[in-house]
């Protein structure tokens, strides 16, 4: 089997790799958000004011970031 040389890599191959990496990162961010959400549940009652809002803001930011990774891309 022959080895790939830099000139053998097409734009389609680069785009496919970029898309795969974006989807992987998107999935990892969503797993992170799910873990944060699970850890935070049940802790809101005994926390300082603003803690719940901070957690919710963080979860929203993570989800927005994950969504933007593939927005407008196929």
Secondary structure, DSSP 8 states (H G I E B T S, - for coil): -----GGG--HHHHHHHHHHHHHHHHHHHHHHHHHHHHHHTTTGGGS-TTHHHHHHHHHHHHHHHHHHHHTT--
